[in-house]
Amino acid sequence: MPDVPGTADVVVVGGGVHGASVAYHLARRKAGRIVLLERKFLASGPTGRSSALVRRFYAMDFLTRTGNASASVFQRWSEVIGGGDPGFRQVGILWLAGPSMTPHLRDNVGRAQALGVRVDLLAPDEIQALVPPMALHDVALGAHEPESGYADASATTNALALRARELGATVVQYVRADAILTAGARVTGVRTEAGEISAPAVVVCAGLWAARLLAPLGIDVPIAPKRHQMCFFRRPAGFASHPGVLDRPQSTYMRPETGNLTIHGLVAYDEVVDPDDYNEGADPEEIVRNAELIARRFPMMEQGLSMGGYSGVYDVTPDHQPVLGPISEYAGLFVDFGWSGHGFKHAPAVGDILAEAVLERKAKATSCPARPRPTRPTPSAAARPAPPRREEAATCRREQVRCRRSPDCSTGSRSDR
Ligand SMILES: Cc1cc2nc3c(=O)[nH]c(=O)nc-3n(C[C@H](O)[C@H](O)[C@H](O)COP(=O)(O)OP(=O)(O)OC[C@H]3O[C@@H](n4cnc5c(N)ncnc54)[C@H](O)[C@@H]3O)c2cc1C
């Protein structure tokens, strides 16, 4: 078993894309001795199964800011992050809406444009000109993000962890955190299967497994592990490529994959599974369903070839929004999980926000007025989100995180879904 350091300034639990991003930004901001702890290998959880769409706007402004800022980081990765390759492909993303969804799409696009997002509304004839093989019988409006696309989720995580290590962080794989240690109302470290790490700050980025670490502290987080199936199809000759597509009328999404493939899945899934023991393949009937739906949107896919599929698991919260920020009941405890199937794209910006929050608390705790200054090129003002409004910074709600210690626990406030 690998060794763990006996002390650290911040321990980040979980080596998915969010843990790697938090560790990178803490190291970049010179937050002291940073340890990133992963029970298996980096991106071994849902991150490694992500279809990794990178898109820029949401119904919630906070997520529009983090999505847009992160997408700009993916576009200029080597300049901003300084190493590694996230495998970003700028194929564009196209939203399709039926008649009932158009007011909602117009409103979201208008708000996103006001926040500086490059997204254009398209009428059906404009969509047809952009993607000629598409059938648009049920589409009333589209929204096109020409600068969005998709990335490689494992490569992104490894690039962030590599940069964190280069900047002085310790990355420990194959060691599980068994408990968060506390003394009264403050965090004192982490007990791992390789020994204790004493630390005044802990960031829990443990995804589906976060609740197990938080429950002994009296923090109840309802997370439903939902199996999500993705199917591959080979496009026939003459169908070169297409943008990433979010297809609201069919409740599906898809993007191109290397080797003339398209990866396609349904938006909603309800099968709750054990994330440590579930069927990682795709069900035959699910592949047929996906094949029918992709051929309805792209009739050329009648000549396509099914290439199987796989499953991952979403960490689904009751309102489908993440649990993010400091846990006020314990000084030094921070969380970033529960992304409910849409968390990959936000990781570069959210890691930055969390690292800043950790440093702010640390500065307050030590009454030190000076904040460490980053030495790496920081994401430029354009690449970083405007600071989220206070009520947006933690999107977990009272109903989501209930602290048994205090009936008045409030770790956040608002979700606009
Ligand atoms: C099939 C699929 C498709 C998706 N498509 C998209 C998409 O197109 N776009 C998008 O934005 N998002 C997408 N997502 C969602 C996105 O992948 C996730 O929201 C994101 O990867 C979550 O990252 P994370 O770091 O929070 O969690 P995880 O990836 O779950 O990482 C948590 C890590 O913590 C480790 N860990 C847990 N407990 C401990 C412990 N006690 N000690 C040490 N380590 C521990 C785990 O091993 C794991 O590696 C998709 C997800 C799936 C499954």
The ligand as a Tripos MOL2 file, in Angstrom:
@<TRIPOS>MOLECULE
LIG
   53    58     1     0     0
SMALL
NO_CHARGES

@<TRIPOS>ATOM
      1 C1        -22.2620    7.8110  -18.6810 C.3       1 LIG1
      2 C2        -22.0200    9.2190  -18.1960 C.ar      1 LIG1
      3 C3        -22.0520   10.2680  -19.0970 C.ar      1 LIG1
      4 C4        -21.8290   11.5830  -18.6600 C.ar      1 LIG1
      5 N1        -21.8050   12.5970  -19.5750 N.ar      1 LIG1
      6 C5        -21.5090   13.8590  -19.1670 C.ar      1 LIG1
      7 C6        -21.3860   14.9000  -20.1160 C.ar      1 LIG1
      8 O1        -21.5660   14.6950  -21.3240 O.2       1 LIG1
      9 N2        -21.0500   16.1410  -19.6750 N.ar      1 LIG1
     10 C7        -20.8790   16.4110  -18.3530 C.ar      1 LIG1
     11 O2        -20.6030   17.5660  -18.0010 O.2       1 LIG1
     12 N3        -20.9980   15.4420  -17.4270 N.ar      1 LIG1
     13 C8        -21.2990   14.1760  -17.7980 C.ar      1 LIG1
     14 N4        -21.4010   13.1680  -16.8920 N.ar      1 LIG1
     15 C9        -21.2680   13.4990  -15.4700 C.3       1 LIG1
     16 C10       -19.8320   13.7100  -15.0830 C.3       1 LIG1
     17 O3        -19.0380   12.6990  -15.6380 O.3       1 LIG1
     18 C11       -19.7280   13.7210  -13.5550 C.3       1 LIG1
     19 O4        -20.6270   14.6950  -13.0260 O.3       1 LIG1
     20 C12       -18.3260   14.0520  -13.1010 C.3       1 LIG1
     21 O5        -17.3750   13.2430  -13.7610 O.3       1 LIG1
     22 C13       -18.2350   13.8420  -11.6000 C.3       1 LIG1
     23 O6        -16.9070   14.0240  -11.2160 O.3       1 LIG1
     24 P1        -16.5200   13.9540   -9.6900 P.3       1 LIG1
     25 O7        -15.0640   14.2000   -9.5860 O.co2     1 LIG1
     26 O8        -17.4500   14.8060   -8.8870 O.co2     1 LIG1
     27 O9        -16.9050   12.4810   -9.2120 O.3       1 LIG1
     28 P2        -16.3450   10.9980   -9.5530 P.3       1 LIG1
     29 O10       -15.9790   10.8270  -10.9550 O.co2     1 LIG1
     30 O11       -17.3930   10.0990   -8.9770 O.co2     1 LIG1
     31 O12       -15.0580   10.9000   -8.6730 O.3       1 LIG1
     32 C14       -15.1000   10.6140   -7.2870 C.3       1 LIG1
     33 C15       -13.8520    9.8320   -6.9740 C.3       1 LIG1
     34 O13       -13.7440    9.6770   -5.5650 O.3       1 LIG1
     35 C16       -13.1810    8.4250   -5.2880 C.3       1 LIG1
     36 N5        -13.5220    8.0910   -3.9000 N.ar      1 LIG1
     37 C17       -14.7570    7.8630   -3.4150 C.ar      1 LIG1
     38 N6        -14.7230    7.6160   -2.0980 N.ar      1 LIG1
     39 C18       -13.4190    7.7000   -1.7530 C.ar      1 LIG1
     40 C19       -12.7360    7.5090   -0.5120 C.ar      1 LIG1
     41 N7        -13.4130    7.2030    0.6200 N.pl3     1 LIG1
     42 N8        -11.3910    7.6460   -0.4990 N.ar      1 LIG1
     43 C20       -10.7010    7.9570   -1.6400 C.ar      1 LIG1
     44 N9        -11.3130    8.1220   -2.8450 N.ar      1 LIG1
     45 C21       -12.6520    7.9990   -2.8940 C.ar      1 LIG1
     46 C22       -13.8240    7.5180   -6.3200 C.3       1 LIG1
     47 O14       -13.0820    6.3430   -6.5280 O.3       1 LIG1
     48 C23       -13.8810    8.4170   -7.5470 C.3       1 LIG1
     49 O15       -12.7450    8.2360   -8.3810 O.3       1 LIG1
     50 C24       -21.6060   11.8440  -17.2880 C.ar      1 LIG1
     51 C25       -21.5550   10.7790  -16.3800 C.ar      1 LIG1
     52 C26       -21.7680    9.4880  -16.8190 C.ar      1 LIG1
     53 C27       -21.7240    8.3590  -15.8240 C.3       1 LIG1
@<TRIPOS>BOND
     1     1     2 1
     2     2     3 ar
     3     2    52 ar
     4     3     4 ar
     5     4     5 ar
     6     4    50 ar
     7     5     6 ar
     8     6     7 ar
     9     6    13 1
    10     7     8 2
    11     7     9 ar
    12     9    10 ar
    13    10    11 2
    14    10    12 ar
    15    12    13 ar
    16    13    14 ar
    17    14    15 1
    18    14    50 ar
    19    15    16 1
    20    16    17 1
    21    16    18 1
    22    18    19 1
    23    18    20 1
    24    20    21 1
    25    20    22 1
    26    22    23 1
    27    23    24 1
    28    24    25 2
    29    24    26 1
    30    24    27 1
    31    27    28 1
    32    28    29 2
    33    28    30 1
    34    28    31 1
    35    31    32 1
    36    32    33 1
    37    33    34 1
    38    33    48 1
    39    34    35 1
    40    35    36 1
    41    35    46 1
    42    36    37 ar
    43    36    45 ar
    44    37    38 ar
    45    38    39 ar
    46    39    40 ar
    47    39    45 ar
    48    40    41 1
    49    40    42 ar
    50    42    43 ar
    51    43    44 ar
    52    44    45 ar
    53    46    47 1
    54    46    48 1
    55    48    49 1
    56    50    51 ar
    57    51    52 ar
    58    52    53 1
@<TRIPOS>SUBSTRUCTURE
     1 LIG1         1 GROUP 0 **** ****
